[in-house]
Amino acid sequence: MKWWWSTVLMVSIAGCSGGADGPDALAVMEGEAIYRAECATCHGNKLEGQPEWRTPRPDGKLPAPPHDATGHTWHHPMELLLAITKLGMVPPHAPQGYVSDMPAFGGKLSDRQIQRVLLYIESQWPPDIRAQRIERFGK
């Protein structure tokens, strides 16, 4: 009997998501699960980043930035965010010689999984930020 209720719940969620009303709820949930497993250790459970993320540490590396509205993630197009997540902070997405703790997830996560993480992050931004992104990037 439990499987039946699970099926009803999944169909209900899927039926209420996607399209012009917003992102697919299941894709966002998958992105959140991946974010929590792969990204939250550095970028925070609430996308808050590490303290003093704009100040280099003694080793010269910057702490992990926030992905919430207080950070700069939302200033970048999704294509760039996908590339950084997939390839790491390397040229052409970072200056030559830049050293970062940001790993390249391309060998661990598929493009689809990375896109879902970014979809989750984007879903957490307030409406005014999402509107600015649409104005800036057209999507």
Sequence and secondary structure as in RCSB ss.txt:
>XXXX:A:sequence
MKWWWSTVLMVSIAGCSGGADGPDALAVMEGEAIYRAECATCHGNKLEGQPEWRTPRPDGKLPAPPHDATGHTWH
HPMELLLAITKLGMVPPHAPQGYVSDMPAFGGKLSDRQIQRVLLYIESQWPPDIRAQRIERFGK
>XXXX:A:secstr
 HHHHHHHHHHHHHHTSSGGGSS HHHHHHHHHHHHHHTHHHH TTS   TTTTS  TTS       STTSSGGG
S HHHHHHHHHH S TTSS TT   S    TTTS HHHHHHHHHHHHHTS HHHHHHHHHHH  
